[in-house]
Amino acid sequence: MTTHIEKLDLNKKLDDKISYKKELKKLQFEMLNIQQFLFKHNIGLIIGFEGMDAAGKGGAIKRLTQRLDPRGYIVHPIAAPTQEELKYNHLHRFWKRLPARGQIGIFDRTWYGRVLVERIEGFASKDEWGRAYEEINQFEKLLTDDHYIVLKFWIQVSNEEQLNRFKERQEDPYKKWKLTDEDWRNRDKWPLYIEAANDMFDKTDQKNAPWILIEGNDKKYARIQVLKETIKHVKKECERQGLQVTDPTESLTKEV
């Protein structure tokens, strides 16, 4: 097993707040241009976010979508499957949430729950989560063969940083709702989640649907990297299809 997470440099950070805001605005307008381009060419974009609890997934998604046309994207916060959803294949509930071509679908937690929390908590048998890797690879290939771009982000924080964020949430009345007993239980199983995540990267990091690992100890750094990597990978895939994404200044009006 490759130790993907252990190779990350979690000390990466952005110190200059002014530069951060300037870069963020620039990248957000680039992302708006990407959205318009995908709509014009009828290409769907699916972005999945995974990571340890309190890694900053929600904050990254907020900055990613901040300047997008709300009519052209949807964010799905994924919780445990309902009793009704458990009657079907584990991928069924995600099929129902896929965006139309030309739209953007963002998943806060994804179909990888089968090989993460369900594996660790025993909600799926070894046979079930063991075969899920190939099921997921085929699911994603079906999408990328059918005019969709699939990107998967893992945002990683250190054990110490997670504890700091848990304490901050616990003490903030406006953030306290984010912290649950389950979060504390998951924290006790940190090594198991790291092992499961590394297995997941080994078996599902595909050229057509890559995993992108983001150092998340510094929230500003992580948010910028998510935008940069999304723009880079979308442009690369469009170029592979013979399409050139134009410069944002060529398509954005002064009103935007």
N, C-alpha and C positions, 0 to 999 in steps of 0.2 A: 504493500500500500504506500502510495506517495504521500508525503506530509505537506500537502499544499498550504494549509493554514499556517503551519509553523514557519513557513518561508516568508510570510508577510512581514513587512516592516511597519509595525503599528505606531512608530514614533513620527511618521509623516504628518505634517501639519501646515496650515496656512496661518501666518502671524499677522499679516497686514489686512485689517478689516476693510480699508478703502479699496485695495486691490481686489479683495474677494467680491465686494459688491459690484465693482466694475466688470469683473470677469463673469460673474453670475448673470448679470443683465445681458451681456454679449451672447453667452451660451444659450440663454433662454430664448432670445430672438432667433438664434440659429435653429433651435428646436422647433419654434413656431414655423419656420421656413420648411423644416423637415416634414412637419405635419401637413402643410399645404401641398408639398410635393407628393407625399404618399397618397393623399386624397386624389390628386390630379391623375396619378398613375394607377389607382385602384390596387394599392399594395397595403396589406394589413400589417400592423406592428404589434407584437405581443411581448411584453416585458414582465418578467417574473422577479420578485424580490424574496430572498431568504436570508437568514442570518440568525445570530443569537438574539435572545430577547433584549430589548433596549439598544439594539445596534444602530438605530437611526433610519430604519426603513421608511417610516412614515414621513420623516423630515426630508429625506431624499426624494420621495415621490412628490411631496408638496412643491419642492423647487423645480423638479422636472416638468411639472404640469402648470406652473404658476402663470405662464403667459400663453398657454395653448387655448385654442377655441374650445370651450366646454362642450360644444355640440359634436366634437370629433374624437373624444376619448372618454373612457370610463375606468374607474378604479374599483377593483373588487377586493374588499377585505375578507380573507378566507378564514373561517373558523372551523371547528370540528364538524364533520358531516352530521346532518340531521338523521332522524330515524327513517325518514322517507328516502334520503339519499343513500343510506346504507343498503337499500334493496337493490342497488345497481352496481355496476362496475365502478371502481374507484375513480376512473377518469370521466365518468358520465357528467358529474356536476360541473366539471370544467368545460366540457364540450358546450354546455348550455350557456356559458358565459363568454365564449369566444367573440371577438369583435368582427363586424363585417369587414370585407376588404375595403381599404381606404380609411379605416378607422384604427384607433390605438386602444388596446386593452392592457391594463396594468393590474397585476396580481400581487397583493400584499399577502404573502404566503401562497404556496402553489401546490401543484400535483405532486411535488416532491415530499409532501407530508408522509406519503406511504413509506418512504425509505428513511425518514427522519423520526418524527415523533411516534408514528405508528410502529415502527421497528423497535424503538427504544422502550416504549410503554407497553408493548405486547398487544397492541390493537390489531396488528396483522401478524400472521404466522410467518415463520422463516421462509416457507415456500412462497407465500404471498408477496412479501417484500423482496425476496430474492429474484423473482421473475419480473418484478415491477420495473427494474432498470431497463430491460429490453422493451417492455410495453411502452414506457415513457419515450425511449428513443424512437420507436416507430410512430408514436403519437406526434412527436415533434417533426419527424421527417415528413409525415403526411401533410402537415401544415406548411413547412418550408417548400415542399414540392407544389404547393397550391397558392402561390402568390402571398405568402406571409413571411415576415422576418421575425425570428424568435431569439430573444436575448434573455439571459438569466444572470442576475446579480446576487452575489453573496457578500454581505457587509459584515466584517469581522471586528469585534472589539476585544480587548484583553479582559481577563477575569476580573481584574481590579477595577477597570473602567466600568464594566457592567455593574459591579457592586455600588460604585459611586452614583451611577444613574438610578439604580433602584432606590437608594437612600434619598436622592433628590426628589424622586417621584413620591415617595412615602411622605415627605415633609411638605409637598406643594399641594394645596387643596384642589388646584386646577389640573394636576397631573396624576393625582393619587388613584384615579379610576383606572389608569393604565396598568397598575401593578396588581397582580393577583397571586393567590397562594400557589397556583400552578407555576408562575414565574420562579418562585423560590424553589419549588421542587425540581424544576428543570435545571436550575443553577447547580443543585447538588449532583446532577448527572452530566456536568460539563464535559468530562473526558469521553463519555459515551457519545455525546453529540458531535464532538470533534472527530472521533473515529468514524461515525456514520457519515459526516459531511465529506471527509476525505475519500471514503469509499464511493460516495455519490459523484464526486468530481472525476474520479478514475473511470467510472463506468458510464457517465452521461455527458461528458464534455465533448461535444460533437462539433465538427467544422460548421455544420449547418445551423447548430443551436448551441453556441459556446457559453461556458461559464465565465463570468468576469468577476474576479475577486477584488474587493475594495477594502482598503485599510480604513477603519471607521472610528478610531479613538478620537480623532479631531473631526467634528461634525462638518465644519466648513470644507475641509479637504475632501471628505467623502462625497458631499453634495456636488462639488465641482467635478470630481472624477466620474460620477454617475452620468452627468450631462455630457462630458467629453467622450466617454466610452460609447454612450448611446449614439451620439452624432457620428463618431468615427465608424462604428460598425454598420450603421444604416447606410452611410455613404458608400462604404466598401461593398456592401451587398447590392446596392443599386448599380454601382459600376460593373459588378459581375454580370448584371442583367442587361448591360449596355445603356444604362441611364446615368446621366450626369446631374447631380444635385447642384443647382446654381447658387451663387453667392447670395446671402440674405438681402443685401442692399439692392439687388436687382429686382426683388419681388416685393419688398416691404414698402408701403407708402408712408408718408410722413404722419398720417393719422394713426398708424399702428405705433 
